[in-house]
Amino acid sequence: EMFLEPSKASYPSDLWSLGVTLFELVTKDLPFHSESDLMWSVAIVGDMDSSPPSVLDRLDDERRSRFDNKLAQVISTALEKRVQNRFQTADEMHEAVYSCLVDRGEACYSVFISYRVASEAPLARLLFDELNHSVTPGGHRVTVFLDSHRLVKGEPWEEGFAAGLLNSACVLSLLSYGSTAPLATLPPANSAKALAKGWEERPVGRCRLEGCEADAEDNFLKECLIALALLDRRDAVDRRAEERGFVQSVFPVLIGSQKTPGESGYPGMGSFFDVQVHRIFIDVAILYVLC
């Protein structure tokens, strides 16, 4: 950016510089070569569609075989010539580097935020921004796994939340009308009456679960059930040494309806239990809390 249009240099520009530093630390060599300053600029910005250099191409056979391929990809991503293909924030790059340590078993996530994308995405992001990199009174630096990162980037949903749940100590499940209503079926004998009272047939655009094989998969329910199963296995007598997952606690966060601008209490939220719905919905929420 400094060569092409200095006014557009921003955070991704700094992350590109960090990528150059990491490349040199690993290989003891610069990612781009040239005989003069002028040709150096051509080497860097001459072909904007060329693939970024990889540290694996500069290592000898022995080091290449032992070097983490995922970390090599992180460095290459930082060196992408086009800004849109690069890490956009330091948090994003930190997450990519930290995930390399998690995959090697050298680190874990403090918190996994479980939520339904259609209804809790803004609040999940707010929690992530507030909790990630914060420090507890005991001196622990909190690292949060937010599964939407995997979803947005097009990676398989199961791969994202499995990686988070299996490597997190605490799970925060965001429970609102939007996340729990699809889990509760309409009363079979009084469905028309329930709809007249305000029940939605397809809350947040999802079919309600009926408790039968024809039910569509519900990823939020999967996350909740897996989290509780991992918690149940925490102190199991028959737990095997190779068994993955070490969830220590699950905290449901009950979320009420978002207050509108001009309404008293805005931008806060109302009580979770103020939502006017059938008793079965409240039973679902209370049952989850008790579990």
ABEGO torsion letter per residue (X at the ends): XAAABAAABBAAAAAAAAAAAAAAAAAGBBABBBABAAAAAAAAAABAABBBBBAAAABBAAAAAABBAAAAAAAAAAABABAAABBABAAAAAAAAAAAAAAAGABBBABBBBBBAAAAAAAAAAAAAAABGBBBAAGBBBBBBBAAAAAAAGBBAAAAAAAAAAABABBBBBBBAAAAAAABBBBAAAAAAAAAAGBBABBGGBBBBAGBAABBBBAAAAAAAAAAAAAAAAABAABBAABBEABABBBBBBBBBBBBBGBBGOABBBBAAABBBBAAAAAAAAAAAAX
